[in-house]
Amino acid sequence: MSEEQQKSALSESESNPASKNISAESAKKIRSFRKNKFSEKDLLNDLLKGNKTALGRGITLIESNQKTHQKQAEFLIEGALPHAHKSIRIGITGVPGVGKSTFIESFGSYLIDQGKKVAVLAVDPSSSVSHGSILGDKTRMENLVTKPNAFIRPSPSGDSLGGVARKTRESILLCEAAGFDVILIETVGVGQSETTVHSMTDFFLLLKLAGAGDELQGIKRGIVEMADAIVINKADGENQKPAREAKLEFKRALQLYPPKESEWKPEVKLCSALYNEGVSDIWKMITEFKAKVDENGYFLHNRLEQNKFWLFQTVNDYLKSRFYDDPRIKTALKEQLDLIENNKTTAFAAAKHLLSLA
């Protein structure tokens, strides 16, 4: 290839490259900065000081699949662990259109006004076709994102269950180490299992809409059974009466469920996040919940049980990753896929063969 063909698109422009105008000393400083900008120790120190940029970089390392990044992430998590576990973790879910982002912005702003530091881990649905995500939660929370004591991190759900990013739990630990005392985890809420988010939070909040035809879903075992509270959002204007009726329906439905291990009786609240109505009552309810579970010991017990759950989850993830990274499995997998396409084997037989090689 000739020198002319090797020119980049940037060098083809009529203007001179900016790099020619940079002094040797400046270039040396830039190279030094780029070399050290992901130093694990510096990143950890900045994170523990509450630096939101360092926190964002740390979460990026956690979400990365690169081996070097994973090692850096492990260092960060180990260093952050002694400084974590000092927050209340609140899971928030609901169907699309229920107003999750508006509620979180209103709720988060209220908490900051009460002197809290709020981190929002918003999980965005990933396309099953393009595998991309919009990650637009920062745009929808335009007021909250400007507050110094707020941190908003949208993450793609990928192929994880419940719309919860695979590394969300580790991200929670980093947020706690950075000094955030209220962690809000927003899930996708598109009908997938929400067990994952329930297994990493202290309080599980379910947002509902009045008049959406789902009031009777409360009598079905499922997500309502996991909820510590049901909040009927958009209870304003002409929707106030339907909201009050829906509140009664859900209260009746909750009576069908057995008592929770936490001894907490789930409540139903009305809220208009758009007009900041009912938000203070929800926080008061959560503080009452926290006081109760602290007193009866359930808070610590639940955290310990969650750690056990995540031990098994981590082992499963590791085994799955090691299985598919095995060169023999990669080769055999292609062969088995070809056999399936040609109707020469079944999926079960192919799986059994692949597992026999592990």
C-alpha positions as CSV (number, residue, x, y, z in Angstrom):
1,M,0.0,0.0,0.0
2,S,1.4,3.4,-1.0
3,E,2.0,6.3,1.4
4,E,-0.9,8.2,-0.3
5,Q,-3.3,5.2,0.3
6,Q,-2.3,5.0,4.0
7,K,-3.4,8.5,4.8
8,S,-6.3,8.6,7.2
9,A,-9.5,10.5,6.6
10,L,-8.4,13.2,9.1
11,S,-5.1,13.8,7.3
12,E,-7.0,14.3,4.0
13,S,-8.8,17.4,5.4
14,E,-7.5,20.8,4.3
15,S,-6.8,21.9,7.9
16,N,-3.6,20.8,9.7
17,P,-4.0,18.1,12.3
18,A,-4.3,19.5,15.8
19,S,-1.5,17.3,17.1
20,K,1.1,19.4,15.1
21,N,0.3,22.4,17.2
22,I,0.9,20.6,20.5
23,S,4.3,21.1,22.1
24,A,6.5,18.1,23.0
25,E,6.0,18.8,26.7
26,S,2.2,18.8,26.3
27,A,2.2,15.6,24.3
28,K,4.3,14.0,27.0
29,K,1.8,15.0,29.6
30,I,-1.1,13.7,27.5
31,R,0.6,10.4,27.0
32,S,1.4,10.1,30.7
33,F,-2.3,10.9,31.6
34,R,-3.6,8.3,29.2
35,K,-1.2,5.7,30.5
36,N,-2.2,6.3,34.2
37,K,-5.9,7.3,33.9
38,F,-7.1,3.8,34.7
39,S,-4.6,3.2,37.6
40,E,-6.6,1.0,39.9
41,K,-5.2,2.6,43.1
42,D,-5.8,6.2,42.0
43,L,-9.3,5.3,40.7
44,L,-10.1,3.6,44.1
45,N,-8.8,6.6,46.1
46,D,-10.9,9.0,44.0
47,L,-13.9,6.9,44.3
48,L,-13.7,6.7,48.1
49,K,-13.5,10.5,48.1
50,G,-16.9,10.6,46.3
51,N,-15.6,11.5,42.9
52,K,-18.5,10.8,40.5
53,T,-16.2,10.5,37.4
54,A,-14.2,7.8,39.2
55,L,-17.4,6.1,40.1
56,G,-18.5,6.1,36.5
57,R,-15.2,4.7,35.3
58,G,-15.3,2.0,37.9
59,I,-18.8,0.9,36.8
60,T,-17.5,0.9,33.2
61,L,-14.8,-1.5,34.2
62,I,-17.3,-3.7,36.0
63,E,-19.5,-3.9,32.9
64,S,-16.6,-4.6,30.6
65,N,-16.0,-8.2,29.4
66,Q,-12.3,-7.5,28.7
67,K,-10.0,-9.6,30.9
68,T,-7.8,-6.7,32.0
69,H,-10.8,-4.6,32.9
70,Q,-12.2,-7.5,34.9
71,K,-9.0,-7.7,37.0
72,Q,-9.1,-3.9,37.6
73,A,-12.8,-4.2,38.5
74,E,-12.0,-7.0,41.1
75,F,-9.4,-4.7,42.7
76,L,-11.9,-1.9,42.9
77,I,-14.6,-4.1,44.4
78,E,-12.2,-5.6,47.0
79,G,-11.0,-2.1,48.0
80,A,-14.6,-0.7,48.1
81,L,-16.1,-3.6,50.2
82,P,-15.0,-2.3,53.6
83,H,-16.6,1.0,52.9
84,A,-19.9,-0.4,51.4
85,H,-23.1,-1.7,53.0
86,K,-24.1,1.7,54.5
87,S,-27.1,2.5,52.4
88,I,-30.7,1.4,51.8
89,R,-31.2,-0.2,48.4
90,I,-34.6,0.4,46.9
91,G,-35.8,-1.5,43.8
92,I,-38.3,0.2,41.6
93,T,-40.2,-1.5,38.9
94,G,-43.4,-1.1,36.8
95,V,-44.7,-1.5,33.3
96,P,-43.4,0.9,30.6
97,G,-45.4,4.2,30.8
98,V,-46.1,4.0,34.5
99,G,-43.8,6.9,35.1
100,K,-40.7,5.3,36.6
101,S,-38.2,7.9,35.5
102,T,-40.5,10.8,36.5
103,F,-41.1,9.1,39.9
104,I,-37.3,8.6,40.5
105,E,-36.5,12.2,39.6
106,S,-39.2,13.5,42.0
107,F,-38.3,11.0,44.7
108,G,-34.5,11.5,44.3
109,S,-34.8,15.3,44.4
110,Y,-36.9,15.0,47.6
111,L,-34.3,12.8,49.2
112,I,-31.4,15.2,48.2
113,D,-33.4,18.0,49.8
114,Q,-33.4,15.9,53.0
115,G,-29.6,15.7,52.9
116,K,-29.3,12.3,51.3
117,K,-26.8,11.3,48.5
118,V,-28.8,9.4,45.8
119,A,-27.4,7.0,43.2
120,V,-29.7,5.8,40.5
121,L,-28.8,2.6,38.6
122,A,-31.3,2.7,35.7
123,V,-31.4,-0.5,33.6
124,D,-32.4,0.1,30.0
125,P,-33.8,-2.7,27.8
126,S,-31.5,-4.0,25.1
127,S,-32.8,-4.8,21.7
128,S,-32.8,-8.5,20.9
129,V,-32.2,-7.6,17.2
130,S,-29.4,-4.9,17.3
131,H,-28.4,-5.6,21.0
132,G,-28.3,-1.8,21.5
133,S,-29.9,0.3,24.2
134,I,-31.1,3.9,24.1
135,L,-29.8,4.7,27.6
136,G,-31.9,7.8,27.8
137,D,-32.6,8.0,31.5
138,K,-30.3,10.9,32.1
139,T,-32.3,12.9,29.5
140,R,-35.6,12.1,31.2
141,M,-34.2,13.0,34.7
142,E,-32.9,16.4,33.5
143,N,-33.4,18.1,36.9
144,L,-32.0,15.3,39.1
145,V,-28.9,14.9,37.0
146,T,-27.8,18.4,37.7
147,K,-27.7,18.0,41.4
148,P,-24.2,17.5,43.0
149,N,-25.4,14.8,45.4
150,A,-27.0,12.7,42.6
151,F,-25.4,10.1,40.4
152,I,-27.4,8.5,37.5
153,R,-26.0,5.6,35.6
154,P,-28.0,4.0,32.8
155,S,-26.8,0.5,31.8
156,P,-28.0,-1.9,29.1
157,S,-29.9,-5.0,30.4
158,G,-28.2,-7.3,27.9
159,D,-29.4,-10.9,28.2
160,S,-29.8,-10.8,32.0
161,L,-33.0,-11.9,33.7
162,G,-35.4,-9.3,34.9
163,G,-33.8,-6.5,32.9
164,V,-31.1,-6.1,35.5
165,A,-27.6,-5.7,34.2
166,R,-25.3,-8.6,35.2
167,K,-23.0,-6.4,37.2
168,T,-25.5,-4.2,38.9
169,R,-24.8,-5.7,42.3
170,E,-21.1,-4.8,42.1
171,S,-22.1,-1.3,40.9
172,I,-24.2,-0.9,44.1
173,L,-21.1,-1.7,46.2
174,L,-19.1,1.0,44.4
175,C,-21.9,3.6,44.8
176,E,-22.0,2.8,48.6
177,A,-18.2,3.1,48.9
178,A,-18.5,6.5,47.1
179,G,-20.8,7.7,49.9
180,F,-24.2,7.4,48.4
181,D,-26.6,6.4,51.1
182,V,-29.8,5.7,49.0
183,I,-29.4,3.5,46.0
184,L,-32.4,3.4,43.6
185,I,-32.4,0.5,41.1
186,E,-34.8,0.9,38.2
187,T,-35.7,-2.2,36.3
188,V,-37.0,-2.6,32.7
189,G,-40.4,-3.8,33.8
190,V,-41.4,-5.6,30.6
191,G,-42.8,-8.7,32.0
192,Q,-39.5,-10.5,32.7
193,S,-38.8,-12.1,36.1
194,E,-37.9,-9.4,38.7
195,T,-36.4,-11.9,41.1
196,T,-32.9,-10.6,40.3
197,V,-33.6,-7.1,41.5
198,H,-35.5,-8.4,44.5
199,S,-32.4,-10.3,45.5
200,M,-30.2,-7.2,45.7
201,T,-32.5,-4.7,47.3
202,D,-33.8,-4.0,50.8
203,F,-37.1,-2.5,49.8
204,F,-39.0,-3.5,46.6
205,L,-41.4,-0.8,45.2
206,L,-44.0,-1.6,42.6
207,L,-45.4,1.3,40.5
208,K,-48.9,0.8,39.1
209,L,-51.4,2.8,37.1
210,A,-55.1,3.2,37.8
211,G,-57.5,2.2,35.0
212,A,-54.9,0.2,33.1
213,G,-56.9,-3.0,33.6
214,D,-54.3,-4.7,35.8
215,E,-55.9,-4.1,39.3
216,L,-57.0,-7.7,39.5
217,Q,-53.5,-8.9,38.7
218,G,-53.0,-8.4,42.5
219,I,-54.7,-11.6,43.2
220,K,-52.2,-13.6,41.2
221,R,-49.0,-14.7,42.8
222,G,-46.0,-13.0,41.2
223,I,-44.4,-9.6,41.3
224,V,-47.1,-8.3,43.8
225,E,-46.1,-11.0,46.2
226,M,-42.5,-9.6,46.2
227,A,-43.5,-6.0,46.6
228,D,-43.0,-4.3,50.0
229,A,-45.2,-1.4,48.7
230,I,-47.4,-0.6,45.8
231,V,-47.5,3.0,44.6
232,I,-50.3,4.0,42.2
233,N,-48.7,6.8,40.2
234,K,-50.3,9.6,38.2
235,A,-53.0,10.0,40.8
236,D,-53.8,13.6,39.7
237,G,-56.5,15.4,37.8
238,E,-59.3,13.2,36.5
239,N,-57.4,10.2,37.5
240,Q,-57.7,10.8,41.2
241,K,-61.0,8.8,41.6
242,P,-59.8,5.8,39.6
243,A,-56.6,5.9,41.6
244,R,-58.4,5.7,44.9
245,E,-60.5,2.8,43.7
246,A,-57.4,1.0,42.5
247,K,-55.9,1.6,45.9
248,L,-58.8,-0.3,47.6
249,E,-58.5,-3.1,45.0
250,F,-54.8,-3.6,45.8
251,K,-55.4,-3.4,49.5
252,R,-57.9,-6.2,49.3
253,A,-55.5,-8.3,47.1
254,L,-52.6,-7.9,49.5
255,Q,-54.7,-9.4,52.2
256,L,-54.7,-12.7,50.3
257,Y,-50.9,-13.1,50.8
258,P,-49.3,-14.7,53.8
259,P,-47.3,-12.5,56.2
260,K,-43.8,-11.6,55.0
261,E,-40.7,-12.9,56.8
262,S,-39.8,-9.3,57.6
263,E,-43.0,-9.0,59.5
264,W,-43.7,-5.9,57.3
265,K,-47.2,-5.5,56.0
266,P,-47.1,-4.1,52.4
267,E,-48.8,-0.8,52.0
268,V,-50.5,0.9,49.0
269,K,-49.9,4.6,48.4
270,L,-51.1,7.2,45.9
271,C,-48.6,9.5,44.2
272,S,-48.3,12.1,41.5
273,A,-44.7,12.3,40.7
274,L,-45.4,15.0,38.1
275,Y,-46.7,17.3,40.8
276,N,-44.5,16.0,43.6
277,E,-47.5,14.8,45.6
278,G,-47.3,11.9,48.0
279,V,-43.5,11.5,47.6
280,S,-42.8,12.5,51.2
281,D,-45.3,9.8,52.4
282,I,-43.4,7.1,50.5
283,W,-40.1,8.0,52.1
284,K,-41.7,8.1,55.5
285,M,-43.1,4.6,54.8
286,I,-39.6,3.3,53.8
287,T,-38.0,4.8,57.0
288,E,-40.7,3.0,59.0
289,F,-39.9,-0.2,57.2
290,K,-36.1,0.3,57.9
291,A,-36.7,0.9,61.6
292,K,-38.9,-2.3,61.8
293,V,-36.5,-4.6,60.0
294,D,-33.5,-3.2,62.0
295,E,-35.3,-3.9,65.2
296,N,-36.3,-7.5,64.4
297,G,-33.0,-8.3,62.8
298,Y,-34.4,-9.0,59.3
299,F,-32.4,-6.3,57.5
300,L,-29.1,-8.0,58.3
301,H,-30.5,-11.5,57.8
302,N,-31.8,-10.5,54.3
303,R,-28.4,-9.0,53.3
304,L,-26.7,-12.3,54.4
305,E,-29.1,-14.4,52.4
306,Q,-28.6,-12.2,49.4
307,N,-24.8,-12.7,49.7
308,K,-25.4,-16.5,49.6
309,F,-27.6,-16.2,46.6
310,W,-25.0,-14.1,44.8
311,L,-22.3,-16.7,45.6
312,F,-24.2,-19.3,43.6
313,Q,-25.0,-16.7,40.9
314,T,-21.3,-15.8,40.6
315,V,-20.3,-19.4,40.4
316,N,-22.9,-20.1,37.6
317,D,-21.7,-17.0,35.6
318,Y,-18.0,-18.1,36.0
319,L,-18.7,-21.7,34.9
320,K,-20.8,-20.5,31.9
321,S,-18.1,-18.1,30.8
322,R,-15.3,-20.7,31.2
323,F,-17.4,-23.3,29.3
324,Y,-17.9,-21.1,26.2
325,D,-14.3,-19.8,26.3
326,D,-12.9,-23.3,26.0
327,P,-11.4,-23.8,22.5
328,R,-12.7,-27.3,22.3
329,I,-16.2,-26.2,23.1
330,K,-16.0,-23.5,20.5
331,T,-15.0,-26.0,17.8
332,A,-17.5,-28.6,18.9
333,L,-20.3,-26.0,19.2
334,K,-20.0,-25.1,15.6
335,E,-20.1,-28.7,14.6
336,Q,-23.2,-29.4,16.7
337,L,-24.9,-26.3,15.3
338,D,-24.3,-27.6,11.8
339,L,-25.7,-31.0,12.7
340,I,-28.8,-29.4,14.2
341,E,-29.3,-27.3,11.0
342,N,-29.1,-30.5,8.9
343,N,-31.5,-32.4,11.3
344,K,-28.8,-34.9,12.1
345,T,-29.1,-34.4,15.9
346,T,-31.3,-32.9,18.5
347,A,-30.6,-29.9,20.7
348,F,-30.7,-32.2,23.8
349,A,-28.2,-34.6,22.3
350,A,-25.9,-31.8,21.2
351,A,-26.0,-30.2,24.6
352,K,-25.2,-33.6,26.3
353,H,-22.2,-34.0,23.9
354,L,-20.9,-30.5,24.6
355,L,-21.2,-31.0,28.4
356,S,-19.3,-34.3,28.2
357,L,-16.3,-32.4,26.8
358,A,-16.2,-29.9,29.7
